[in-house]
């Protein structure tokens, strides 16, 4: 076993439907005090209560850059790394450095074709792209593709005009470049670009602007401040929704500000530092912008006034690089963390009611949330015995990607925010992130014994199921820093599902024939149930009924499903399905539950209404259907053949086999993506 991973040196932010609570990277709970900033209220997704959260951010020191720099173009390449390109040195000359950085420090990875500054950067797929910039004598129109892993760079396109002094952000799979200066005129344009397509102007701002602070918050851009052609600094805040191609005024900054940076946490944007129209008027202000509620508030202060710095969202926090302060160009790397958090209970706020009491009402056919709409339609198959992942195109039924991961990959798990998939490498003691926009893997994240993984219903923590270690590890949902290890009094803990209100979960213990009830808020075991067949039993997958009244638990040894009253932690009855029953998956219309009978090569179709088996689909020639998922449109049930080295695709209308696709050895917890739903509770896709 590897030692426990070091808690990440980054502030973590827990987000659920707009409710956010900052936690310092040490993992300690944030302290409380009287409110010191304007209160911002967000609608909660919890059915029990809403919270009014007031936050002030402060700056905490990290590592150092190899040399001071300002006006660099920065983009995050994943949860733990970012790329900084070009900028101005302390001698006020352009640099061509390609830096790979984290909160801890930075190293030079390569050199750009041209030394430049005041460009914009965005990360799309596996590459970072640099837009325009100035080299000291002219503006550039090139779009440069940078491979951060090798430092190689090449021209990937052209902007409509040569320009510098612009900013960029990504929404979906498209980069948007805002404003800028051609050398003779100021730009009011918003330019859209993605790899393989020409850059095009998609909108115009009310006035031309340079040095605006720009970031993506949810499904829109936030554009704040900047320099105007008159020489004044702007205090205007705009939003741009690409789907509507409309620029809307949100409000005003507390003071005219230009040369600031911007980054977002969830749907909230933060404008950091900057200055007024005059050189030498740097500010330490941090301003929060909630576009949804049109609230703008003082969110804290930097250690020292600073302009021309770079900011990016790294994982779930904000990291700052360089900039210009009173003493000149700086080499600091720092993070924004909370100083105070005040959480006040208010009257209960309800989420939109589930239709007919259906917990899966928001996971119906094709009900894709914005973060999943640009994802490639793919089936991700972890091959446990091959230490690989195969990626299937469901339109062609062919494997289109294949890559190695850590030892004994067990499941592919969607992140709570639906933006990343994680391969749980059990023996490899790591998670391999996958970008659903490209189907490409990222760098491994060290964790202990990740057999399976879930997310708490408030989105704060990942629950890594450390089966061999008899533990449930509560980790930050973004940085995966360890928060709390819960020892469990059973053997082989592996699958779980959450109650309707998210207050508790029921988890199966495969090797001791037991179920445990977990109090999610207190992070403790609230009860243990030994199943009627005792230690001979082998409980596997767990799934909640649409009305939230019953947990179904597949028992591989007993050949059927236990119906469990989760409140009382009592067995209600037993429903026989077939030999070796393992995985449980609701249909998109929440009428049926599909149960995979691994020992006899069949799938049982169970009516949620009658609580009886209504059909049984048999795979021609037999097989070993193990774990699967339902397509976004609800028409195809995909399932791995655990001991057959294949993946099956079956029609949910007839049960007929549509395809049998060869993959690696030991295919296990495959993930169909995208899937409908507002957020993921983990496993291979428990979406609600």
N, C-alpha and C positions, 0 to 999 in steps of 0.2 A: 504494500500500500504506500502511496505517496503521502507526505505530510499534508496537513490542511493548507489550502491556498491562503496566501497573505491577503488580508483585506485590502481592496483597491484604494489607491490614494486619490479618491475622487468623491466629491459630495454626491450622494444618491438622491434621486428625486422620485417619490412614489406618486403615480398619477392614476386616477380612476375617473373618467368622464369629466375632467376639468377640476376635480378636487386634487390638490397637491400638497405634500408635506415634505419639507426638506429635512434631510438627515446628514450629519457630518460624516466624512469618510471613515471615522473611527468606529461607526456603527452605534454609537451611543445615541439615546433619544435626545431630540432637540430640547433645549431648555425653554421655559416659558416666562413671559413677563408681560407687563402692560403693553398695549399696542403702541408702536412708534411709527406707524405709517398708515396710509389710507387703507381702509378695509376693502377687500375685493371678495365678492360672493360668487361662488360657482355652483351650478346645479350638480347635485350628487347623484350617482347612479345607485347608491345603496337604498334599498326600499325602507330602511328604518329611520334614517336621519340625514340631514344635510349639515355641512360644516361651513363656517365662515372662517377663512384662513387669512391671517395677516402675517406678512413676512418682510424682514429686512435682510438684504444680502450684504456680506462683507467679503473682503478679499483675503485668501490664505495663500501663502507662498508655496511654490513648488520648486522645480529645478531651474536650470539656466539654459539659454540658447548658446551655441558655440560662439556667437558674436552678437552685439546689439543690432536690432533691425526694427524698422518701422515701415508701414504701408506694405507689408507682405500680404500675399493672397493665401488664405488658409481654408482647408476643407477637411472634415473628418472622414477617415477611410474605414472606420468601424467603431466598435464600442470602446477601444482602448488606444487608438492611434489616429494621428492626423498628419497632413502634409502641409508644409509652409513653403511657398514658392516666391522667389524674388524678393523685392523690397529695397529700401534705402539703408545704407550703412551709416555708421556714426560720422563718416566723412561726407555724408549726403550724396553718395554715388550709388548707382544701381548695382544690384547683385543678381547673379544667376543661380544662387544656391537652391538645391532641392533638399529640404530638411524633412525627416520623419521624426515626429515629436509625440511625446505623451506628457502627462503632468510632471513626470520625474525628470525629463530632460529631452534633448534632441541630438540627432546625429545627421551629418550630411550624407545623402545617398547618391547625389549626382549633381549635374550642372545643366541648366537650361540652354537652349541654342543661343539665346540672347540675354544679357543682363537687363533687367527691367524692374519697374516698380509700378504701384497703383494699378495692378491688374485685378481680375476677379477669378475665383476658383470655385469649382463644384465637383463633387464626386458622383459618378454615374457608373453602375456596374462594378467592374474590376479596376477602373482607372480614374485618375483625377484629371480634370480638364482646366486649362488656364486660358482665360479670355482677354485678349488685347494687352494693354499696358503701355507704358512709355519707357523708352531707353535713354532718355536725357536729351534727345534731339528730335524725336518723332514719336507719333503714336502708331501702334501696331494693330493689324486686323486679324492676326492669326489666332486660331484655337489650337492649343498644344495639348496633346495627350501625354500624360506622365504615368509611367508604371512605377509606383512607389517601392515595389519589391526589388527592382533592379536599378532604378534611377534613369532608365531609358526614356526618351521623349521623342515625339514625332508630330508633325502637323496633321490635324484631324479635320480642319475646316477653316472657314473665314467668317468674320463678323460682317454685317452690312456696311459698317464704316470703321476705319481705324479709330481706336478710342482708348483712353485711359481714364482713371478716376471713377470707374464704375464699380458696382457690387453685384454679386450673384447669389442665387439660392436655388434649391431643387424642390420641386413639387412633383410627386409621382416619378416618372422616368424622364423628366424634362428639366433642363437648366434654364433659368431666366436671368438675363443680364439687364441691369437697371441703370439708366442715365449714362453719364460720362462726358468726355470732352474729346473732340476730334483734332484739336490743335488750333482750330479757328472758330468752332462753334460748340455750344453746349447742347447736350442731347436730352430729349424728353421721352425717349423710347424705352419700351420693355421688349427685349429680344428673346425669343424662345429658340432653343437648340437642343437636339439630342443626337447621339452618334448615328451617322449614316444619313442624316437629313440636313438640308440647308438651314442656316440661321434665318429667321424671319421676324419682322416687327409685328407684335400681336396686340400692342396697346400703347397709348401715349399718356404721360403724366400731365397734369394741368399746367406745369411749368418745367422747363429744363432744369436739371440738377446734376451736380457733381458731389462726390464724397458723401452720398447718403448712406445711412445705416440700413442694411437689408438682411432679412432672414425669412425663413419659411416657418410658419406656425400653423400646424395642421394642414389644411388643403389650400392655403393662401399665402401670399407674400405680405410682409409688413415692411413698409418703406418709411423711414423716419428721418427728418431733418435733411441736411446737405447744404451745399453752397449754391446760391442763386446767381444768375447772370449779372444782377445789380451789384454784386459783391457782398450782399448780406447773407447771413445764415438763416436757414429755414427752421420753423418750429412745427411744420405740418407733419402729420402722420396719416399715411394712406394704406389701404389694403388693396391687393389685386387678387381676384379669384380667377385662375386660369379657365375653369370650366365656363365662367360667364363672360370672360374677357372684359371685365369692368374694373375701373379704378374708383375706389370709394374713399371719401375722407372719413377718418376715424376720430380725429381730434387733434390736440396740440401738445407738444412737449412743454415741460415747465419753463424752458428758455430756448431761444434759437440755438441750434446745435449743428455743427458740421464735423467731419473727420472723426465720427464716433464709430464704434463697432456694434454689431447686433448678433444675438443668438437666441434660440427659443428652447423652452422646456415645455413639451406638450403643446398646448394651444396658447401659451403665454410667451410673448417676445420681450426681450430685455435689450434696451439701448444703453450702451456702456461707454462712459467717458466722452471724449470729443472736446470741442472747443467752440468759442464764438467765431465771429467773422475775422477777428484779429489774431494773428500769430502770437502765441504766448498767453492765450486766455484759456488754457486747458481746464477742464472740469473733472471732478471725481464722481459726478452723479451716475447712479444706475436707475433707469426709469423702466417700470413695468408697463406693458401694453397688452390688454386682453381685448382682442378684436371682437370677440363674440358679444361681450357686454359693453364695448366701447369705453372701457375704463382705462385711464392712464394715471399712474401713481408713482410716488417716490419710493423706490424699492431698495435703497441703500447707497453706500459710497465705497469707492476704491480707497486703498491705503493712501494713494497720492494722486493728484490730478494728472490725467494722461490723455493724449489724443493719438490718432493714427495707429492705434493698437489693433490687433486681430482677435476675434472671438469666434469660437465654434462650440457647438453642442457635441460633447464627447461622451458617449454612453448616455447617461441621464443627467449630466452636469454641464457646466459652462467652464471652459478653459480659455485663458487669455494669454496672448503672446506679444512680447515686445511693446513698441509704441514710443511716443515722445513725451518726456516729462520735463520738469524744471531743469534737470541737469543734462538734457539732451536725449539721444536715442538709447533705449533700454534693452537689456537682454533677459528680462525676467519672464518666467512662466508661472502662472498662478491660477487658482480656481475660485469661483464664487460659491460661498457656502452661507448658510443662514446664521444670522445673529440672534434673532428672536422668532419664535413661532407662537402665535396665540390661536387656539382653536376653541371656538365657542359653539356649544350645541344650540341649534335653533329648532323650530318646528319641523316635524317630519316632512320630507319631500319624497314624492313617489316617482319612480321611473314610469314611463309609459306602460300601462298594464298589459300583461301577457294575454294574448287572445285566448279565451276559454281556459284560463289558468294554465297555459302552456309555457313551461320554462324554456322551450326551444322556439318560441314564437319569432325571435329575431334571427334564427338560423334556418329559415325556410329557403326554398329553392331560389337561387340567384340573388339573395339578399346580401350582397357583398358590401362591406364597409369601405370607406375611402382608402384606407391603407392597403387594401387587398386588390383594388380594382386594376392596378397596373401590373400585378404579379403575373408571371408566366404560368400558364396552366400546365401543371406537372404532377407526377406521382413520384415521391421520394422514398426509396427503398433501402433501409439499412441492412446490409448483409453481415450478420453477426459472425459467421465463420470465415468470411473473406476480409473483414475489416475495411469494407468499402461501402459506398453508396451508389446505387444505380438510379438514374433519373429517366422516367418514362414520359414521352409525349402522349397524352391520352387520345389525341386525334389520330395518330398513326399507329398506336400500340407498339412503338419502338423505343428502345433505350437510346437516348440522345446525349446523355452525359454519364460519366463514370469517374469517380475520384476516391482516393484513399482517405481514411479517417483514422481515429484512434482505435485501440484494441477493443473488441467485442462491442460494436455499436448495437444498441438495443432498440431505440425509438427515435423518431424525428418529431420534435415538439414545437408547435408554434408559440412564439412569444406572446405575452399578455397584450401588447400593443399591436400585434399582427404584422410587425415589420420585419421580423427575423425568424428563421427556423433554426432549431438547435438539434444536432445529432448527439445523443447521450452515449458516450464511449465508456462503457462500464469498467473494463479492465484498464483502459487507457487513461482513466481518471481525468477526463476532459470533456468539454463540450465543443463541437465544431459548428460555428455559426454558418448559415447559408443565407445568401441574399436572394429572396424570392423574385426580385426583378430580373436577375440574371442566371439563377440556378448555380451560382459559383460559391465555393466554400471560402471561409475566411480563416484567420489564425485561431488555433485551439485555445480554449479558456480552461485553465486548470481548476478542477473541483474534485472532491473525493467520491469515488464509487457511484457515478450517476447511472443507476439502472433505469430510472424513469425520472420525469420532472413534471411538476405542476406549478400553478401560480395562485397565490391567495386572491380571493375575489375582489379585494381593494387594489390589487396590482402592485402592492409594496414589495412582496417577497416571492421569489421562486422557492418551491419546496423540492429540493433534490432528494430523491428516494435512494438512499445509500443502503441497498438491500443487504450486502454482505456485512456491513458494519452495524446493522440493526438500528439505523438512525434515519430520521427525517431532518435534513439540514435546511433551515430557513436562511436563504441568502438574498442579498439585494437583487431585485429583479433585473437590474441593468448591469451593475458592475460584478455581480456574483460574489461580492465580499460576504464572508460568513457573519450572520447575525446571531443565530442560535441553533445548537444541535439538540434535537429531541430524541433521546433513547426510547425505543419502543419495546414493550414486554412480549414480543412474539418473534417468530422466525419467518423470514422470507417476505417482508413487507414489500409490495410492489405496485398495486393499482389502487386508485381511489376516485371518488367523486364527491361533490359538495352539495350541501343542503340548499334548498330554495333560497333561503336568506343569507347563505354564505357563512353562517355562524359556526358550522362544524363540517367535517368530512368523515366519510366512512372509507377505511382502507382495508384491503385484503392482506392476509399473512399466509402465503402459499404453503409454507412448510410446517406450520403448526395448526392448520385447520381453524384459524381464528379470524375475526374481524376486530378492528379497533376504531373507536370514535375519537376524533381529534378536535379539541376546542381550538379553533383557528385564532381567535383574538388572544387567548392566554398561551397559545403554543404549548399545549400539554395534552396528554392522553386523558380523555374523559370517561372511557369505559372499554371493556374487553368482552367480546362474545365468542365463545367456543361453539362452532357449528355442530349440529346433531351427529354428524359422522366423525366428529372429533379430529384426532390427529391423522386419520385416514383421508380426511377431506383435503382438497387443494383449491381453495378459492382463488379466482383469477380476476378478471375484469369486473368493474363496478360501474353501474349506470343508474342515474336517477330517472324515475318516471316523469312524463311531462307535467303532471299535476303536483309533483314534488312529494307525493305521499309515500312512495315505495322506492327503495334501492334494490335493483336487481344485481345479484352477485353470481357470476358463473363459477361453477365448481367442476373442475376438470375431472376429478375422481368420481364424483357422484353422477356426472352426466346430465346435469340440469342446472336450473337457476334457483337460488334462494331468494325469496322475497323478504326484505328486511324493513321493519319499522325503525327508522333512524332515530326518532325522538326517544323511544323506549329501548332501543338497541335489542330488539326481539325478532325472532323468526316468525314470519306470518304464515308462509307455506312454501312448498317445493314444487317446481314445474320442470318436468323432464323434457329434455331437448334431444341430446344425442351424445355419443361417446366423445370424451375429450373436449367438451365445450370450453371456449377460451375468451374470445372477444365479443363485445357488445356495442352495437351502433344503432342509434335511432334513425329512422327515415326522415327525409327532409320535411315531410308533412306531419311528422310526429305521430303517425298512426301506428307504425310498426317498429319493433326492435329486431335487428338482425343479430343472430347469435351464431358464431362460427364453431362448428363441431369438428375440431382438428383430428380427432381419432377415427372419424368415419367419412370424411370428405364431403360434408354437407353443411348447409346453412339453414338454421331454423328461423322462420318468420313468425314473430309473436305479436299478437294484437295487444296494444296498450289498453284498449277499452275493455276487452273480455278477459285479458290476462291469460290467454291460451295460445298454443301454437296453431297457426292457421295454414301454414304451408311449410314444406321442406324442399329446398333446392339441393339436388345432388350433382356434384361435379363429375362429368363424364370420365370414366376410368379411375375415379377416386382421387385422392389428394390429401393435403394437410392444411386446410384453410385456417389461418392463425389470427392475424390482426389486419384491420383494414380501415376503410372510410368510404363515405358516400360522396359522389361528385357534386359540384356546386349546384347543378340543375336537378339533382336527385335521381337521375336516370341510370346511373351505373354504380354498382358496388364493387370496389376494388379491395382485394384481400391477398395477403402474402401466403405462399405455400411453404410453410416453415421447413419441412423436410423434403421438399420437392424441387427447390431451386427455381421456382417460378412465381409469377404474380398472375392472379386470375382477375378478369373483368367480367362481371355478370350483370345482365339486365335486371333492374329492380322491378320491371313490369312482368317479366316472364320467368326470371331465374335462369334463363339460358346463358351458357358460357359464350361470351363475345370474343375473348382472346385469352391465350395462355402464353405469357411472355417470359422467356428465360432470363434470369438474373444471376447474381452471385450465390454463394453458399450460405444457407441459413437465413433467408430473408425473414425479417421480424416486424417491428412496429412501423409499418409504412404510413406515410402521411399524404393525403390528397390535398393539394393546394392550388388555388385559394379555396377557402371554405366560407360560407355565409356566417355572420355573427358579428356582434359588437366588440367582443374581447374574448381572449382565450384563457381557459383555466388549465391548459397544458395537455399532457399525455400526447396522443397523436391528433388531437383536435376536439376538445370539449369546449365548444363555442356557445355563447349565450348573448 
